[in-house]
Amino acid sequence: MAVTQMEAYLRVAERLPIDDPSVLRRLERADRDILSGYGYDITPCALDQHKYCVTKLSTAPMGTGEGDTVYIVSRDACTCPDVSTARAGLCKHRLAIMIYEEMHHVSA
């Protein structure tokens, strides 16, 4: 049986320190921004089934030389600059992957 995005969100939330408002805000942004396709795209990495390319789509005008930003993300790590300051490294990209994997029944 398929798991909806809301069900996956709730399952992940149960495992997190959501008593921390910053973690809860990041979880909400992961759900809203990344998983709802609001300026982001998630694709599995070709060489590692437990890593994903999370692409933040550019809003720069064409021809400015600024392109999309790509982060390599797994349940345990992310290449974004926020991971070093987020509680337990729980940036919104990692949280999004946790929800995504819950929706698609991917085991860690």
PLY file of the C-alpha trace (Angstrom):
ply
format ascii 1.0
element vertex 108
property float x
property float y
property float z
element edge 107
property int vertex1
property int vertex2
end_header
0.00 0.00 0.00
1.34 3.42 -0.98
2.17 5.93 1.72
0.94 9.46 1.15
3.21 12.44 1.61
1.30 13.42 4.76
1.61 9.93 6.25
5.34 9.89 5.48
5.72 13.38 7.00
4.03 12.23 10.22
6.15 9.07 10.43
9.34 11.08 10.07
8.12 13.69 12.56
7.64 10.96 15.17
11.37 10.16 14.99
12.65 13.73 15.26
13.30 16.16 18.10
10.35 18.31 17.03
10.35 19.99 20.43
13.04 22.11 18.75
11.20 24.79 16.70
14.04 25.02 14.17
13.79 21.29 13.35
10.03 21.57 12.97
10.40 24.60 10.66
12.92 22.72 8.51
10.64 19.69 8.36
7.76 21.89 7.22
9.97 23.54 4.55
11.18 20.13 3.38
7.59 18.98 2.99
6.32 22.18 1.37
9.24 23.34 -0.75
11.21 20.31 -1.80
8.64 17.51 -1.93
5.88 19.63 -3.39
8.16 20.62 -6.25
8.37 24.28 -5.29
11.66 25.11 -6.97
13.33 21.76 -6.28
13.79 18.44 -8.02
14.85 15.10 -6.48
16.54 12.40 -8.55
18.30 9.24 -7.38
22.09 9.33 -7.87
23.15 6.91 -10.56
26.04 5.35 -8.65
24.50 5.02 -5.18
20.89 4.01 -4.53
20.95 5.63 -1.06
21.96 9.08 -2.32
19.94 11.67 -4.18
20.61 14.80 -6.16
18.41 17.53 -4.75
18.45 20.34 -7.26
17.41 23.84 -6.29
16.19 25.23 -9.58
17.62 28.61 -10.50
15.43 31.68 -10.49
18.18 33.75 -12.10
17.34 35.40 -15.42
18.53 33.56 -18.50
22.04 34.45 -19.58
23.30 35.60 -16.16
25.54 32.56 -15.80
23.89 31.47 -12.58
22.57 27.93 -12.74
20.85 25.38 -10.59
22.37 24.36 -7.26
22.73 20.61 -6.69
23.20 18.99 -3.29
24.09 15.31 -2.83
21.85 14.07 -0.03
21.24 10.88 1.93
19.52 10.16 5.21
22.87 10.72 6.94
24.56 13.54 5.04
24.10 16.55 2.79
26.49 18.79 0.90
24.52 22.00 1.63
26.05 24.72 3.83
23.17 24.53 6.37
23.93 20.97 7.47
26.80 22.12 9.69
24.60 24.47 11.74
21.36 22.47 11.80
20.61 20.44 14.93
21.99 16.93 14.38
22.71 17.96 10.78
18.98 17.85 9.99
18.86 20.32 7.11
15.68 20.53 5.05
17.28 18.47 2.26
17.99 15.50 4.57
14.49 15.77 6.04
13.00 15.81 2.55
14.90 12.64 1.66
13.68 10.97 4.84
10.07 11.76 3.86
10.73 10.78 0.22
12.17 7.41 1.22
9.27 6.81 3.60
6.85 7.48 0.73
8.70 5.15 -1.62
9.47 2.39 0.91
13.23 2.74 0.63
15.17 1.01 3.41
18.23 2.63 4.88
0 1
1 2
2 3
3 4
4 5
5 6
6 7
7 8
8 9
9 10
10 11
11 12
12 13
13 14
14 15
15 16
16 17
17 18
18 19
19 20
20 21
21 22
22 23
23 24
24 25
25 26
26 27
27 28
28 29
29 30
30 31
31 32
32 33
33 34
34 35
35 36
36 37
37 38
38 39
39 40
40 41
41 42
42 43
43 44
44 45
45 46
46 47
47 48
48 49
49 50
50 51
51 52
52 53
53 54
54 55
55 56
56 57
57 58
58 59
59 60
60 61
61 62
62 63
63 64
64 65
65 66
66 67
67 68
68 69
69 70
70 71
71 72
72 73
73 74
74 75
75 76
76 77
77 78
78 79
79 80
80 81
81 82
82 83
83 84
84 85
85 86
86 87
87 88
88 89
89 90
90 91
91 92
92 93
93 94
94 95
95 96
96 97
97 98
98 99
99 100
100 101
101 102
102 103
103 104
104 105
105 106
106 107
